[in-house]
Amino acid sequence: MSRLEVRDLAAGYRRHRVVSGVSTTVDGGGWLGIIGPNGAGKSTLLKAIAGLLPHTGEVRVGGRALTSLPRRERARTLAYAPQIPQLPMGLTVTDYVLLGRTPHLGPLGREGRRDLAVVEELLARLDLTDLAGRALHTLSGGERQRTVLARALAQRAGVLLLDEPTTGLDIGHAQTLLDLVDELRAELGTTVVTTLHDLTLAAQYSERVLLLDDGAVAAEGTPGEVLTPASLAERYAARVTVLHTPDGSPVIAPTR
Ligand SMILES: Nc1ncnc2c1ncn2[C@@H]1O[C@H](COP(=O)(O)OP(=O)(O)OP(=O)(O)O)[C@@H](O)[C@H]1O
């Protein structure tokens, strides 16, 4: 199982430190939702955990420091889907999602039957099969977002970092995507970290929630412990009430 440990992480841009003193642990197969107001440092934190930003502190997966792993092994250990990806727009959906299989390819670098099967299954589950041959630049925003996520999922890494995965997705596709991530967690023991602005989705899917404010951890715990009207008023200057659906799932509702 891929237990993710983050110890005293600090990161930022040039001399501008954005996050500091962040420590957290996500058990193998766990789901941590990172929430917080605009500019709190959620994307910066995720990029630093992914090793894409210079940082101090430690990131360990399964007890091993991420920085000590060779590139290919690191890609099998951790997958990251950014909020605003740079896309090779001429590629087709299938070819782009197949790039997620790169760390698993044999010495000749050719994809095998298993790679194609993984991609085909993901396209089907994310409602992308009909778009398989389309070039990325012809896709709608939501279709492109699902394609980016399909590539990250195709990597089959032990740890999955998703930055605002539901941005631009309608409610049905957002639920399909989060359900799929949850299934991978159950089937493969994937450890999941997502940033999410939608607090109801964060509460319904995350096992634990980390509230980031001004680059530091303001609270961490179960969704019920962290997503209280008082903490949301303090950290977001928001007026909300916490309701529950008939099956007991929390709904964070704005009040006028
Ligand atoms: N490439 C960059 N260079 C300089 N500063 C940056 C860069 N990217 C982000 N920042 C700054 O770092 C701070 C945190 O940004 P970040 O994107 O991590 O926040 P966030 O919590 O993900 O915000 P949002 O909810 O608005 O997406 C902001 O003040 C932002 O302006």
Ligand as a Chemical Component Dictionary entry (heavy atoms), coordinates in Angstrom:
data_LIG
# 
_chem_comp.id                   LIG 
_chem_comp.type                 NON-POLYMER 
_chem_comp.pdbx_formal_charge   0 
_chem_comp.three_letter_code    LIG 
# 
loop_
_chem_comp_atom.comp_id 
_chem_comp_atom.atom_id 
_chem_comp_atom.alt_atom_id 
_chem_comp_atom.type_symbol 
_chem_comp_atom.charge 
_chem_comp_atom.model_Cartn_x 
_chem_comp_atom.model_Cartn_y 
_chem_comp_atom.model_Cartn_z 
_chem_comp_atom.pdbx_ordinal 
LIG N1  N1  N 0 3.944  30.533 -10.922 1  
LIG C1  C1  C 0 3.743  31.391 -9.918  2  
LIG N2  N2  N 0 4.591  32.420 -9.678  3  
LIG C2  C2  C 0 4.396  33.269 -8.645  4  
LIG N3  N3  N 0 3.374  33.178 -7.764  5  
LIG C3  C3  C 0 2.496  32.181 -7.964  6  
LIG C4  C4  C 0 2.633  31.233 -9.026  7  
LIG N4  N4  N 0 1.597  30.356 -8.948  8  
LIG C5  C5  C 0 0.864  30.737 -7.875  9  
LIG N5  N5  N 0 1.391  31.822 -7.279  10 
LIG C6  C6  C 0 0.873  32.504 -6.090  11 
LIG O1  O1  O 0 0.898  31.607 -5.006  12 
LIG C7  C7  C 0 -0.262 31.788 -4.185  13 
LIG C8  C8  C 0 -0.996 30.460 -4.040  14 
LIG O2  O2  O 0 -1.451 30.053 -5.324  15 
LIG P1  P1  P 0 -2.126 28.628 -5.544  16 
LIG O3  O3  O 0 -2.437 28.509 -6.997  17 
LIG O4  O4  O 0 -1.280 27.594 -4.916  18 
LIG O5  O5  O 0 -3.448 28.807 -4.673  19 
LIG P2  P2  P 0 -4.791 27.942 -4.656  20 
LIG O6  O6  O 0 -5.133 27.743 -3.215  21 
LIG O7  O7  O 0 -4.635 26.727 -5.490  22 
LIG O8  O8  O 0 -5.789 28.993 -5.305  23 
LIG P3  P3  P 0 -7.164 28.835 -6.139  24 
LIG O9  O9  O 0 -8.209 28.340 -5.190  25 
LIG O10 O10 O 0 -7.441 30.259 -6.536  26 
LIG O11 O11 O 0 -6.906 27.924 -7.311  27 
LIG C9  C9  C 0 -1.098 32.868 -4.844  28 
LIG O12 O12 O 0 -0.840 34.078 -4.187  29 
LIG C10 C10 C 0 -0.573 32.900 -6.267  30 
LIG O13 O13 O 0 -0.710 34.212 -6.808  31 
# 
loop_
_chem_comp_bond.comp_id 
_chem_comp_bond.atom_id_1 
_chem_comp_bond.atom_id_2 
_chem_comp_bond.value_order 
_chem_comp_bond.pdbx_ordinal 
LIG N1  C1  SING 1  
LIG C1  N2  SING 2  
LIG C1  C4  DOUB 3  
LIG N2  C2  DOUB 4  
LIG C2  N3  SING 5  
LIG N3  C3  DOUB 6  
LIG C3  C4  SING 7  
LIG C3  N5  SING 8  
LIG C4  N4  SING 9  
LIG N4  C5  DOUB 10 
LIG C5  N5  SING 11 
LIG N5  C6  SING 12 
LIG C6  O1  SING 13 
LIG C6  C10 SING 14 
LIG O1  C7  SING 15 
LIG C7  C8  SING 16 
LIG C7  C9  SING 17 
LIG C8  O2  SING 18 
LIG O2  P1  SING 19 
LIG P1  O3  DOUB 20 
LIG P1  O4  SING 21 
LIG P1  O5  SING 22 
LIG O5  P2  SING 23 
LIG P2  O6  DOUB 24 
LIG P2  O7  SING 25 
LIG P2  O8  SING 26 
LIG O8  P3  SING 27 
LIG P3  O9  DOUB 28 
LIG P3  O10 SING 29 
LIG P3  O11 SING 30 
LIG C9  O12 SING 31 
LIG C9  C10 SING 32 
LIG C10 O13 SING 33 
# 
